[in-house]
């Protein structure tokens, strides 16, 4: 246990050193979070009606993370929120260790699993320089599964963790579906399970649906079942190749082998729970009911623990073989090889936005109050938070009734080859300014329309253009 606390302390220290090299964040989600934190700190309430949006839009969110960060924001400067966020995110080391130790019954392999999960590049990407509810949702979900596997002893704690997670993010859908899978598989295998498991599953599902319908009822009426998609027009696709690149061939293949082994040939109640997480994540990803990042995170953590179970099974088999004296070398050699495969991905994490990049968004504050600025979805929250001007789209798609239309309009605008088409889009959203940045390359877009109607108002790492003529002058 001492080794675990040392590893946790080093891991947290390294995260803080990397994160605090810049006071800036690496994604637009963080700046949306900062908007909510500032508003909660000033008024005690989150932003509901968004005045910095071109059109009618009301924010809806699960509030726990924003209120928690706003509480710390009352005593700490904005940059110190990175410290708080990284402390929460670092709890994945303890959470995975406890869960893996309970399932695998081997401290060393549990420690390997915890380090693999903590160093997983995608997890670092969404939690290192980002203010994201996933910093609480991922470790918290693992703790919930750990408590659920010994529900008789941990019922009170399990209920509290459930309430916090349901109020934190929509990742609870993965958990409730996993628990239903767990009960179903136990029924198929004719294994006894505690009546508490079923009662808790009913409570979890009822409470989750009640909260979702209470907060999202108006949007549910507008979007129907597409409400449960975190990003309506653009979720991203996940296939076996992308998953292999994200997790690595060895833990992916050996983890999936454990899925096959414990579904077809062996039975283990605790492993069944992890397999249930694997299946629920896969189904929700395939149906695009969760974002690709969230789905891959949960899918990968389940495969990491299943990979740990493979190492444990291998160790037990080697004990009976003629090379039993070298079992540790073989098992830990495989683990070391896996670490070598994920380390390169840690060098390609998203870096915090540079000051020169953010300076362009701060300059937008010089435009007339009430102006609307057209930009890419990932730039919308920066326009609103730093520029304090209206955006016509951002990545909070769920709160935008015509998100798909706006998404297509933005792409069409930047691909415009004729002035009349560009002016029509600007007129549609009453926008007098638009942004041209290197982020266009990520979407294979490029603004090449050169016209006296569009004059550069600011030139830096981003360019801000001002419209100089109306559509009827064309």
C-alpha positions as CSV (number, residue, x, y, z in Angstrom):
1,X,0.0,0.0,0.0
2,X,2.9,2.3,0.6
3,X,4.1,1.8,-2.9
4,X,0.6,2.8,-4.1
5,X,0.6,6.1,-2.2
6,X,4.1,6.9,-3.4
7,X,3.0,6.2,-7.0
8,X,-0.1,8.4,-6.5
9,X,2.0,11.3,-5.1
10,X,4.5,11.1,-7.9
11,X,1.7,10.9,-10.5
12,X,-0.1,13.9,-9.1
13,X,3.1,15.9,-8.8
14,X,4.0,15.2,-12.5
15,X,0.5,16.1,-13.6
16,X,0.7,19.4,-11.7
17,X,4.1,20.2,-13.1
18,X,2.9,19.6,-16.6
19,X,-0.4,21.4,-16.2
20,X,0.9,24.5,-14.4
21,X,3.4,25.3,-17.1
22,X,0.7,27.4,-18.6
23,X,-2.3,29.2,-17.0
24,X,-4.4,28.4,-20.1
25,X,-6.5,25.4,-21.0
26,X,-6.4,23.2,-24.0
27,X,-10.0,23.0,-25.1
28,X,-13.2,25.0,-25.4
29,X,-15.0,22.8,-22.8
30,X,-12.8,24.4,-20.2
31,X,-13.8,27.9,-21.1
32,X,-17.5,27.0,-21.1
33,X,-16.9,25.6,-17.6
34,X,-15.2,28.9,-16.6
35,X,-18.3,30.8,-17.8
36,X,-20.5,28.6,-15.6
37,X,-18.1,28.9,-12.6
38,X,-17.9,32.7,-12.8
39,X,-21.7,33.0,-13.1
40,X,-22.3,30.6,-10.2
41,X,-19.7,32.5,-8.0
42,X,-21.5,35.9,-8.8
43,X,-25.1,34.8,-8.7
44,X,-25.3,31.4,-7.0
45,X,-26.9,30.0,-10.2
46,X,-25.5,28.6,-13.4
47,X,-26.2,30.3,-16.7
48,X,-29.6,29.3,-18.0
49,X,-30.5,31.9,-20.6
50,X,-27.4,32.5,-22.8
51,X,-27.1,36.1,-23.8
52,X,-23.9,35.5,-25.7
53,X,-25.5,33.4,-28.4
54,X,-27.0,34.4,-31.7
55,X,-30.5,33.1,-31.2
56,X,-32.5,31.6,-28.4
57,X,-30.6,29.1,-26.3
58,X,-31.0,27.9,-22.8
59,X,-28.2,25.9,-21.1
60,X,-29.0,22.6,-19.4
61,X,-26.4,20.7,-17.5
62,X,-25.9,18.3,-14.7
63,X,-24.6,20.8,-12.1
64,X,-22.5,19.0,-9.5
65,X,-19.1,19.5,-11.1
66,X,-19.7,23.2,-11.8
67,X,-20.9,24.0,-8.3
68,X,-18.0,22.1,-6.8
69,X,-15.4,24.0,-8.9
70,X,-17.2,27.2,-8.2
71,X,-16.9,26.5,-4.5
72,X,-13.1,26.2,-4.8
73,X,-13.1,29.2,-7.1
74,X,-14.4,31.3,-4.2
75,X,-11.1,30.8,-2.4
76,X,-8.6,30.1,-5.3
77,X,-7.5,32.0,-8.4
78,X,-8.7,30.6,-11.7
79,X,-5.3,28.9,-12.5
80,X,-5.5,27.1,-9.1
81,X,-8.6,25.2,-10.4
82,X,-6.1,23.2,-12.4
83,X,-4.7,21.9,-9.1
84,X,-8.1,20.9,-7.8
85,X,-9.1,19.3,-11.1
86,X,-5.9,17.3,-11.3
87,X,-6.3,16.1,-7.7
88,X,-9.7,14.6,-8.6
89,X,-8.3,13.1,-11.9
90,X,-5.4,11.5,-10.0
91,X,-7.8,9.5,-7.9
92,X,-8.0,7.1,-10.8
93,X,-4.8,5.5,-9.5
94,X,-6.5,4.6,-6.2
95,X,-9.8,3.7,-7.8
96,X,-8.4,1.2,-10.4
97,X,-6.0,-0.3,-7.9
98,X,-8.8,-1.1,-5.4
99,X,-11.1,-2.5,-8.1
100,X,-8.4,-4.5,-9.8
101,X,-7.1,-5.9,-6.5
102,X,-10.6,-7.0,-5.5
103,X,-11.1,-8.7,-8.9
104,X,-7.6,-10.1,-9.7
105,X,-6.5,-10.9,-6.1
106,X,-2.9,-9.8,-6.9
107,X,-1.5,-6.5,-5.6
108,X,1.3,-6.3,-8.2
109,X,-0.9,-6.8,-11.1
110,X,-3.5,-4.4,-9.6
111,X,-0.7,-1.8,-9.4
112,X,0.1,-2.4,-13.0
113,X,-3.5,-1.9,-14.0
114,X,-3.8,1.4,-12.0
115,X,-0.6,2.8,-13.7
116,X,-1.9,1.8,-17.2
117,X,-5.2,3.5,-16.6
118,X,-3.6,6.6,-15.2
119,X,-1.1,7.0,-18.0
120,X,-3.6,6.2,-20.7
121,X,-3.1,9.1,-23.2
122,X,-6.8,9.8,-23.8
123,X,-7.4,10.1,-20.1
124,X,-4.5,12.6,-19.8
125,X,-5.8,14.5,-22.8
126,X,-9.3,15.1,-21.3
127,X,-8.2,15.8,-17.8
128,X,-4.7,17.3,-17.7
129,X,-5.3,20.7,-19.1
130,X,-9.1,20.7,-19.2
131,X,-11.8,21.5,-16.8
132,X,-14.0,18.5,-17.5
133,X,-16.6,16.6,-15.5
134,X,-14.8,13.5,-16.6
135,X,-12.1,14.3,-14.0
136,X,-14.7,13.2,-11.4
137,X,-16.9,10.9,-13.5
138,X,-14.2,8.4,-14.4
139,X,-12.6,7.8,-11.0
140,X,-16.0,8.0,-9.4
141,X,-17.4,5.4,-11.7
142,X,-14.6,3.0,-10.9
143,X,-15.2,3.6,-7.1
144,X,-18.9,2.9,-7.7
145,X,-18.2,-0.4,-9.3
146,X,-15.9,-1.3,-6.5
147,X,-18.6,-0.6,-3.9
148,X,-21.2,-2.3,-5.9
149,X,-19.3,-5.6,-5.9
150,X,-19.6,-5.7,-2.1
151,X,-22.9,-4.0,-1.9
152,X,-24.0,-5.5,1.5
153,X,-21.1,-3.7,3.3
154,X,-21.0,-0.5,1.2
155,X,-24.7,0.3,0.5
156,X,-24.7,3.7,2.2
157,X,-21.5,4.8,0.5
158,X,-22.7,3.4,-2.8
159,X,-26.0,5.5,-2.6
160,X,-24.0,8.7,-2.0
161,X,-21.6,8.1,-4.8
162,X,-24.5,7.3,-7.1
163,X,-26.2,10.6,-6.4
164,X,-23.0,12.6,-7.0
165,X,-22.3,10.8,-10.3
166,X,-25.8,11.1,-11.6
167,X,-25.7,14.9,-10.9
168,X,-22.2,15.1,-12.4
169,X,-22.4,13.8,-16.0
170,X,-24.3,11.5,-18.4
171,X,-21.6,8.8,-18.0
172,X,-24.1,7.3,-15.5
173,X,-25.9,5.8,-18.5
174,X,-22.9,3.5,-19.0
175,X,-22.9,2.5,-15.3
176,X,-26.7,1.7,-15.1
177,X,-26.6,-0.3,-18.4
178,X,-23.5,-2.2,-17.1
179,X,-25.3,-3.1,-13.9
180,X,-28.4,-4.3,-15.8
181,X,-26.0,-6.4,-18.0
182,X,-24.4,-7.8,-14.8
183,X,-27.8,-8.9,-13.5
184,X,-28.8,-10.3,-16.8
185,X,-25.6,-12.3,-17.2
186,X,-25.9,-13.7,-13.7
187,X,-29.4,-14.8,-14.5
188,X,-28.2,-16.5,-17.7
189,X,-25.5,-18.3,-15.8
190,X,-27.9,-19.2,-13.1
191,X,-25.7,-17.6,-10.4
192,X,-27.1,-16.4,-7.2
193,X,-26.9,-12.6,-6.7
194,X,-27.9,-10.4,-3.8
195,X,-31.5,-9.0,-3.9
196,X,-29.8,-5.7,-3.1
197,X,-28.2,-5.8,-6.5
198,X,-31.6,-5.7,-8.2
199,X,-33.1,-3.2,-5.8
200,X,-30.1,-0.9,-6.3
201,X,-30.3,-1.2,-10.1
202,X,-34.0,-0.1,-9.9
203,X,-33.1,2.8,-7.6
204,X,-30.1,3.9,-9.9
205,X,-32.2,3.7,-13.1
206,X,-35.2,5.5,-11.6
207,X,-33.2,8.3,-10.0
208,X,-31.1,8.8,-13.3
209,X,-34.2,9.0,-15.5
210,X,-36.0,11.3,-13.0
211,X,-33.0,13.7,-13.0
212,X,-32.7,13.6,-16.8
213,X,-36.3,14.2,-17.5
214,X,-36.5,16.9,-14.8
215,X,-33.6,18.9,-16.3
216,X,-34.0,18.0,-20.0
217,X,-37.7,17.7,-20.5
218,X,-38.0,20.6,-22.9
219,X,-35.1,19.4,-25.0
220,X,-36.4,15.9,-24.9
221,X,-39.7,17.2,-26.4
222,X,-37.7,19.0,-29.1
223,X,-35.2,16.2,-30.0
224,X,-36.8,13.0,-28.9
225,X,-34.4,10.2,-28.2
226,X,-31.5,12.1,-29.8
227,X,-31.5,14.0,-26.5
228,X,-29.2,11.3,-25.1
229,X,-26.5,12.1,-27.6
230,X,-23.9,14.4,-26.1
231,X,-23.1,16.0,-29.4
232,X,-25.9,16.0,-32.0
233,X,-24.3,16.8,-35.3
234,X,-20.8,15.5,-34.7
235,X,-19.8,12.6,-32.4
236,X,-16.9,11.1,-34.2
237,X,-16.6,7.5,-35.2
238,X,-14.8,4.7,-33.3
239,X,-13.6,1.6,-35.1
240,X,-11.3,-1.2,-34.1
241,X,-8.3,0.5,-35.8
242,X,-8.8,3.8,-33.8
243,X,-9.3,1.8,-30.6
244,X,-6.1,-0.1,-31.3
245,X,-4.2,3.2,-31.8
246,X,-5.7,4.6,-28.6
247,X,-5.2,1.6,-26.3
248,X,-2.5,-0.5,-27.9
249,X,-2.6,-3.9,-29.6
250,X,-1.5,-6.0,-26.6
251,X,-4.0,-4.9,-23.9
252,X,-6.8,-4.7,-26.5
253,X,-6.3,-8.2,-27.9
254,X,-5.5,-9.9,-24.5
255,X,-8.3,-8.0,-22.8
256,X,-10.8,-9.1,-25.5
257,X,-9.4,-12.7,-25.1
258,X,-10.4,-12.5,-21.4
259,X,-13.9,-11.4,-22.5
260,X,-14.2,-14.5,-24.6
261,X,-12.7,-16.7,-22.0
262,X,-15.0,-15.6,-19.1
263,X,-18.1,-15.6,-21.3
264,X,-17.6,-19.0,-22.9
265,X,-15.4,-21.1,-20.8
266,X,-15.1,-19.7,-17.3
267,X,-17.4,-17.8,-14.9
268,X,-16.4,-15.2,-12.3
269,X,-19.0,-12.8,-10.8
270,X,-16.5,-9.9,-10.4
271,X,-15.1,-10.3,-14.0
272,X,-18.7,-10.4,-15.2
273,X,-19.2,-6.9,-13.9
274,X,-16.2,-5.7,-15.9
275,X,-17.3,-7.5,-19.0
276,X,-20.7,-5.7,-18.5
277,X,-18.9,-2.4,-18.6
278,X,-17.2,-3.5,-21.8
279,X,-20.5,-4.4,-23.5
280,X,-22.4,-1.4,-22.3
281,X,-19.7,1.0,-23.5
282,X,-19.5,-0.8,-26.9
283,X,-23.3,-0.7,-27.4
284,X,-23.6,3.0,-26.5
285,X,-20.6,3.8,-28.7
286,X,-22.1,1.9,-31.6
287,X,-25.5,3.7,-31.2
288,X,-23.7,7.0,-30.8
289,X,-25.5,7.7,-27.6
290,X,-22.2,8.8,-25.9
291,X,-19.3,10.8,-27.2
292,X,-16.4,8.8,-28.6
293,X,-14.0,10.1,-25.9
294,X,-16.2,9.0,-23.1
295,X,-17.0,5.6,-24.6
296,X,-13.4,4.9,-25.4
297,X,-12.3,5.8,-21.9
298,X,-14.7,3.4,-20.2
299,X,-14.1,0.7,-22.9
300,X,-10.3,1.0,-22.4
301,X,-10.4,0.9,-18.6
302,X,-12.5,-2.3,-18.7
303,X,-10.0,-3.8,-21.1
304,X,-7.1,-2.8,-18.9
305,X,-8.6,-4.6,-16.0
306,X,-9.4,-7.6,-18.2
307,X,-5.8,-7.5,-19.4
308,X,-4.7,-7.7,-15.7
309,X,-6.9,-10.8,-15.3
310,X,-5.2,-12.3,-18.3
311,X,-1.8,-11.7,-16.6
312,X,-3.1,-13.3,-13.4
313,X,-4.4,-16.4,-15.3
314,X,-1.1,-16.6,-17.1
315,X,0.8,-16.5,-13.9
316,X,-1.3,-19.3,-12.4
317,X,-0.7,-21.4,-15.5
318,X,3.0,-20.8,-15.5
319,X,3.2,-22.0,-11.9
320,X,2.2,-25.4,-13.2
321,X,4.7,-25.5,-16.0
322,X,8.4,-26.3,-16.3
323,X,9.3,-22.6,-16.6
324,X,7.6,-21.6,-13.3
325,X,10.8,-20.1,-12.1
326,X,10.6,-17.5,-14.8
327,X,6.9,-16.7,-14.5
328,X,7.6,-13.2,-13.1
329,X,9.9,-12.3,-15.9
330,X,7.4,-13.4,-18.5
331,X,4.4,-11.7,-16.9
332,X,6.1,-8.4,-16.0
333,X,7.9,-8.4,-19.3
334,X,4.5,-8.4,-21.1
335,X,3.4,-5.5,-18.8
336,X,6.5,-3.6,-19.5
337,X,6.0,-4.0,-23.2
338,X,2.5,-2.6,-22.9
339,X,3.9,0.5,-21.0
340,X,6.3,1.0,-23.9
341,X,3.4,1.0,-26.4
342,X,1.4,3.7,-24.6
343,X,4.3,6.0,-23.7
344,X,4.7,7.6,-27.2
345,X,1.1,8.7,-27.1
346,X,1.8,10.8,-24.0
347,X,4.0,13.1,-26.2
348,X,1.2,14.0,-28.5
349,X,-1.3,15.4,-25.9
350,X,-3.1,18.6,-26.6
351,X,-1.1,21.6,-25.4
352,X,-2.7,24.6,-23.7
353,X,-3.7,27.4,-25.9
354,X,-0.9,29.9,-26.4
355,X,-1.3,33.5,-25.2
356,X,-0.9,34.7,-28.8
357,X,-3.8,32.5,-29.8
358,X,-6.1,33.7,-27.0
359,X,-5.1,37.3,-27.6
360,X,-7.2,37.3,-30.8
361,X,-10.3,36.2,-28.9
362,X,-9.7,38.9,-26.2
363,X,-9.4,41.5,-28.9
364,X,-13.0,40.6,-30.0
365,X,-14.0,42.6,-26.9
366,X,-13.2,45.7,-28.9
367,X,-16.0,45.1,-31.3
368,X,-19.4,46.8,-30.7
369,X,-21.3,45.3,-27.8
370,X,-24.0,42.9,-29.0
371,X,-21.9,41.9,-32.1
372,X,-22.1,38.3,-33.3
373,X,-18.9,36.6,-34.4
374,X,-18.9,33.5,-36.6
375,X,-16.3,30.9,-35.9
376,X,-15.8,27.1,-35.7
377,X,-17.8,25.2,-33.0
378,X,-14.6,24.8,-30.9
379,X,-14.1,28.5,-31.0
380,X,-17.6,29.5,-29.7
381,X,-16.9,29.3,-26.0
382,X,-13.7,31.3,-26.5
383,X,-15.7,34.0,-28.3
384,X,-18.2,34.2,-25.4
385,X,-15.8,33.9,-22.5
386,X,-12.8,35.9,-23.6
387,X,-14.4,38.1,-26.3
388,X,-17.7,38.6,-24.4
389,X,-19.5,38.6,-27.7
390,X,-22.2,36.4,-29.3
391,X,-21.2,33.2,-31.1
392,X,-23.4,31.5,-33.6
393,X,-22.3,27.9,-32.6
394,X,-20.2,26.1,-30.0
395,X,-19.8,22.5,-28.9
396,X,-22.7,22.6,-26.4
397,X,-24.8,21.1,-29.3
398,X,-27.5,19.7,-27.1
399,X,-28.7,23.1,-26.1
400,X,-29.0,24.3,-29.7
401,X,-32.2,23.4,-31.4
402,X,-30.8,23.8,-35.0
403,X,-27.3,22.5,-34.2
404,X,-27.0,20.4,-37.3
405,X,-28.1,23.3,-39.5
406,X,-25.6,25.7,-37.9
407,X,-22.8,23.1,-38.1
408,X,-23.4,22.7,-41.9
409,X,-23.7,26.5,-42.4
410,X,-20.3,27.0,-40.7
411,X,-18.7,24.4,-43.0
412,X,-20.4,25.9,-46.1
413,X,-19.3,29.4,-45.1
414,X,-15.6,28.6,-44.9
415,X,-15.8,26.7,-48.1
416,X,-17.6,29.6,-49.9
417,X,-16.1,30.6,-53.2
418,X,-18.6,33.4,-53.9
419,X,-19.3,36.5,-51.9
420,X,-23.0,36.2,-52.1
421,X,-23.0,32.8,-50.3
422,X,-20.8,34.0,-47.5
423,X,-22.9,37.1,-47.0
424,X,-26.1,35.1,-46.9
425,X,-24.6,33.0,-44.0
426,X,-23.5,36.1,-42.1
427,X,-26.9,37.7,-42.6
428,X,-28.7,34.6,-41.4
429,X,-27.0,34.8,-38.0
430,X,-26.7,38.6,-38.0
431,X,-22.9,38.3,-37.8
432,X,-20.6,41.2,-38.8
433,X,-17.3,39.4,-37.8
434,X,-15.8,36.0,-38.4
435,X,-12.6,34.2,-37.4
436,X,-10.1,32.5,-39.7
437,X,-7.6,30.3,-37.8
438,X,-5.4,27.3,-38.3
439,X,-8.2,25.1,-36.7
440,X,-9.8,25.1,-40.2
441,X,-7.2,22.6,-41.3
442,X,-8.5,20.1,-38.8
443,X,-11.8,20.0,-40.6
444,X,-10.2,20.2,-44.1
445,X,-11.6,23.7,-44.6
446,X,-9.9,26.8,-45.8
447,X,-11.2,30.3,-46.3
448,X,-9.8,31.4,-49.6
449,X,-12.4,34.0,-50.6
450,X,-10.6,37.3,-51.1
451,X,-13.1,40.2,-51.4
452,X,-13.2,43.9,-50.4
453,X,-16.4,43.1,-48.5
454,X,-14.3,41.3,-45.9
455,X,-11.5,43.3,-44.2
456,X,-9.0,42.1,-41.7
457,X,-9.8,43.8,-38.3
458,X,-7.2,41.8,-36.3
459,X,-4.2,39.9,-37.5
460,X,-2.3,37.5,-35.2
461,X,-2.3,33.8,-34.6
462,X,-6.0,34.1,-35.5
463,X,-7.5,36.6,-38.0
464,X,-10.7,38.4,-37.3
465,X,-12.5,39.7,-40.4
466,X,-15.2,42.4,-40.4
467,X,-18.0,42.5,-43.0
468,X,-17.9,45.8,-44.9
469,X,-20.9,45.5,-47.2
470,X,-24.5,44.2,-47.2
471,X,-26.0,41.5,-49.4
472,X,-28.1,43.9,-51.3
473,X,-24.9,45.7,-52.5
474,X,-23.7,42.6,-54.3
